[in-house]
Amino acid sequence: MNGIFLGLLSALSFGTADFFAGRSSKKIGVFSTLFYMQLVGLLFLTAAVFWQGQWDALLSLRHAAAASLWMAVDLIGILFLYQGLRTGSSAVVAPVASSFSVVTVALAFLSGERLGTGTWLGIIMTLSGVILASMVWRSGRSKQRPGTALASGVLWAVLASLFLGAAFFGLRFAQEALGGLLTVWIGRLQAVILLPFLYRLLKIRLTSPGRNGAGLVAIVGILDAVALVSYNTGLGLEDTSIVITATSLFAIVTLLWGVLAGGEKPAWNQWVGVGCTFAGILIVSWP
């Protein structure tokens, strides 16, 4: 199992989780969705770590602290993303947020990671495709004023991209010592402990997901945990810039879910973006 495959698995899981997170956020709210998906992820990952027997790695307090830091940054990014999905269109917000891969690639390059010309070409094509897929052009005859309805969602998506980009770069350092499972487990544990205190301080009330919302929260929690573990594991097999490029495909997955399950109709430029993105991934994956 190579790093690119794990990056693609991460993209599939992230993209599906974000689509259902948008629905859950509209049903029970952003903050409730964020807490319950963290709780579901913690239970899922605890069982997985017990199965793998990896608890000994927690004795490295320095690396555990690094995992805690970068997973906290990731949590803030997720909060911004879910807020964007609640207030805007998933077909626009998710691709804009996926530009976090540009932040991660830039940080990896500045840290000394060097890539060949062909790999850079593939990365540029992939990111260009994601940008094309995120654009929804309205004609002058549209009843809606350009940008008005989506302004709030896009702003949250940009903030999400900055925090997620930094987190996905920093996670490599914790993953090298703890592995993918424990790194994400630490993040889920601290989120489940700290979020209730934060919500109490901000006077935010948790809304029970109920019978209908429980299924959505379970899907989001498990898939988001699988996505992060896949990404972190991929970092141990491939350069950060290559794995994050594959992971950035999650925006295309969210877009396709919007078409298949949400009744959305992408513009022609979005389909061109999908094709360009897949072409870029093929170039990056080429031996």
Protein Blocks (a to p, Z undefined) as FASTA:
>chain_A
ZZklmmmmmmmmmmmmmmmmmmmmmmnojklmmmmmmmmmmmmmmmmmmmnopmlmmmmm
mlmmmmmmmmmmmmmmmmmmmmmmmmmcfklmmmmmmmmmmmmmmmmmmnopacdfklmm
mmmmmmmmmmmmmpccddfkbmbdghklmmmmmmmmmmmmmmmmmmmmmmmmmmmmnomm
lmmmmmmmmmmmmmmmmmmmnopacddebjmlmmmmmmmmmmmmmmmmmmmmmmmmmcfk
lmmmmmmmmmmmmmmmmmmmnopacdfklmmmmmmmmmmmmmmmpZZ
